[in-house]
Amino acid sequence: MHSWARGTAGLACAGSLVLAAAGCGSNSAQDGSGRGGAKAKDAKGRPATGVVTRAQADKLFDRYERINNRANKHADAKEISQAEAGSVYEESKATFRLQKNWKKKRLAEYKEPFNYVDREFYIPRKGTADWFVMVAHSKSPGQKKNTYPGIFVMQKKSQGWRLVAASYSDTTKIPRIAKDEDGFAQPVTDPDKKRGALAPSGLSDALLDLYTEEGATKSTGFATSKATRWIRKVPQTQNKLLNPYAEAVFSRGEPDEEQLHALRTSDGGALALFSTQVREHDRGTQVTATIHPSDEMKVYVGETERPSFFVDWLHQSSAHLPPHGQARLLSSEYIMTGAAPGTDAEGRMPGVTS
């Protein structure tokens, strides 16, 4: 994952959406425990502790910067696996594969080292979570820091601490995070409970609805924002490219790979980072139709031309769910993580029935 590349993806040709990445950083006035200076104690009178201390959180992200910069320089997926897992790791692996299509200038910019500045940590109390959040800006040497703040989730895995989620905001302001009496951030423990129009666990479905014909014109639980507008345009643009000989149909990808992390906000709502797997099926609507894969798709399928292709996309998104009203999709980035030709007369992929 890189530090500065962000934004909406564009369409290259039939079946092809272009990638986008995420990153960020920020300094906090909290003390080493992440408690904002409170002299907290647990039920047994011992000093209350967070999932990590502020100093430990800083070191974990310092380590991430070092490993990530080395991996980006050499497009080394094995190297980056020492610092990433989950959706962020899948994004990095896909980015390294797709770089074969990049122009030299873009590739050189991606390889530039960076660091996170203005780090601000939101650390849950120990025992309430195995992850914590950092909000920060990214900065490369000799350049100004990134305008938009990024939101990152670092989680303890069996192999150690790994960055598992990341998303930029489309605004410079992040919803204020709620803290308990000792200054600890508070994870959402009831993700199925609605905050306004949506529950945190429903965010991925709501984003997927933006790809449907109904979602293009009706409410999906999200208020209209920069992110919802460009996502709604994706199927419209793709079908315009494919018409009149083919169509693009969007559905759920592999939901087992999706992630959700959410913290309570001071307004009684929640700030959530979530991932969404989207599968695009480009298929001919006439017997003689043939779909030509884009350059991005060719990374996965080669030069082959078929009447049907499946393309997998991974979204990483952030959203604010207020206690009342519609949720706001703060940002969403996506990248192509795979493509495959249809495998029978109807263009179906094994295990896919739609």
Secondary structure in CASP SS format (residue, H / E / C, confidence):
PFRMAT SS
TARGET T0000
AUTHOR 0000-0000-0000
METHOD secondary structure of the structure
MODEL  1
M C 1.00
H C 1.00
S C 1.00
W C 1.00
A C 1.00
R C 1.00
G C 1.00
T C 1.00
A C 1.00
G C 1.00
L E 1.00
A E 1.00
C E 1.00
A C 1.00
G C 1.00
S E 1.00
L E 1.00
V C 1.00
L C 1.00
A C 1.00
A C 1.00
A C 1.00
G C 1.00
C C 1.00
G C 1.00
S C 1.00
N C 1.00
S C 1.00
A C 1.00
Q C 1.00
D C 1.00
G C 1.00
S C 1.00
G C 1.00
R C 1.00
G C 1.00
G C 1.00
A C 1.00
K C 1.00
A C 1.00
K E 1.00
D C 1.00
A C 1.00
K C 1.00
G C 1.00
R C 1.00
P E 1.00
A C 1.00
T C 1.00
G E 1.00
V C 1.00
V C 1.00
T C 1.00
R H 1.00
A H 1.00
Q H 1.00
A H 1.00
D H 1.00
K H 1.00
L H 1.00
F H 1.00
D H 1.00
R H 1.00
Y H 1.00
E H 1.00
R H 1.00
I H 1.00
N H 1.00
N H 1.00
R H 1.00
A H 1.00
N H 1.00
K H 1.00
H H 1.00
A C 1.00
D C 1.00
A H 1.00
K H 1.00
E H 1.00
I H 1.00
S C 1.00
Q C 1.00
A C 1.00
E E 1.00
A C 1.00
G H 1.00
S H 1.00
V H 1.00
Y H 1.00
E H 1.00
E H 1.00
S H 1.00
K H 1.00
A H 1.00
T H 1.00
F H 1.00
R H 1.00
L H 1.00
Q H 1.00
K H 1.00
N H 1.00
W C 1.00
K C 1.00
K H 1.00
K H 1.00
R H 1.00
L H 1.00
A H 1.00
E H 1.00
Y H 1.00
K C 1.00
E C 1.00
P C 1.00
F C 1.00
N E 1.00
Y E 1.00
V E 1.00
D E 1.00
R E 1.00
E E 1.00
F E 1.00
Y E 1.00
I C 1.00
P E 1.00
R E 1.00
K E 1.00
G C 1.00
T C 1.00
A E 1.00
D C 1.00
W E 1.00
F E 1.00
V E 1.00
M E 1.00
V E 1.00
A E 1.00
H E 1.00
S E 1.00
K E 1.00
S C 1.00
P C 1.00
G C 1.00
Q C 1.00
K C 1.00
K C 1.00
N C 1.00
T C 1.00
Y C 1.00
P C 1.00
G E 1.00
I E 1.00
F E 1.00
V E 1.00
M E 1.00
Q E 1.00
K E 1.00
K E 1.00
S C 1.00
Q C 1.00
G E 1.00
W E 1.00
R E 1.00
L E 1.00
V E 1.00
A E 1.00
A E 1.00
S E 1.00
Y E 1.00
S C 1.00
D C 1.00
T C 1.00
T C 1.00
K C 1.00
I C 1.00
P C 1.00
R C 1.00
I E 1.00
A C 1.00
K E 1.00
D C 1.00
E C 1.00
D C 1.00
G C 1.00
F C 1.00
A E 1.00
Q C 1.00
P E 1.00
V C 1.00
T C 1.00
D C 1.00
P C 1.00
D C 1.00
K C 1.00
K C 1.00
R E 1.00
G C 1.00
A C 1.00
L E 1.00
A C 1.00
P H 1.00
S H 1.00
G H 1.00
L H 1.00
S H 1.00
D H 1.00
A H 1.00
L H 1.00
L H 1.00
D H 1.00
L C 1.00
Y C 1.00
T C 1.00
E C 1.00
E C 1.00
G C 1.00
A C 1.00
T C 1.00
K C 1.00
S C 1.00
T C 1.00
G C 1.00
F E 1.00
A C 1.00
T C 1.00
S C 1.00
K H 1.00
A H 1.00
T H 1.00
R H 1.00
W H 1.00
I H 1.00
R H 1.00
K H 1.00
V H 1.00
P H 1.00
Q H 1.00
T H 1.00
Q H 1.00
N H 1.00
K H 1.00
L H 1.00
L H 1.00
N C 1.00
P C 1.00
Y C 1.00
A E 1.00
E E 1.00
A E 1.00
V E 1.00
F E 1.00
S E 1.00
R E 1.00
G C 1.00
E C 1.00
P H 1.00
D H 1.00
E H 1.00
E C 1.00
Q C 1.00
L E 1.00
H E 1.00
A E 1.00
L E 1.00
R E 1.00
T E 1.00
S C 1.00
D C 1.00
G C 1.00
G C 1.00
A E 1.00
L E 1.00
A E 1.00
L E 1.00
F E 1.00
S E 1.00
T E 1.00
Q E 1.00
V E 1.00
R E 1.00
E E 1.00
H E 1.00
D E 1.00
R E 1.00
G E 1.00
T C 1.00
Q C 1.00
V C 1.00
T C 1.00
A C 1.00
T C 1.00
I E 1.00
H C 1.00
P C 1.00
S C 1.00
D H 1.00
E H 1.00
M H 1.00
K H 1.00
V H 1.00
Y H 1.00
V H 1.00
G C 1.00
E C 1.00
T C 1.00
E C 1.00
R E 1.00
P C 1.00
S E 1.00
F E 1.00
F E 1.00
V E 1.00
D E 1.00
W E 1.00
L E 1.00
H E 1.00
Q E 1.00
S E 1.00
S E 1.00
A E 1.00
H E 1.00
L E 1.00
P C 1.00
P C 1.00
H C 1.00
G C 1.00
Q C 1.00
A E 1.00
R E 1.00
L E 1.00
L E 1.00
S E 1.00
S E 1.00
E E 1.00
Y E 1.00
I E 1.00
M E 1.00
T E 1.00
G E 1.00
A E 1.00
A E 1.00
P E 1.00
G C 1.00
T C 1.00
D C 1.00
A C 1.00
E C 1.00
G C 1.00
R C 1.00
M C 1.00
P C 1.00
G C 1.00
V C 1.00
T C 1.00
S C 1.00
END
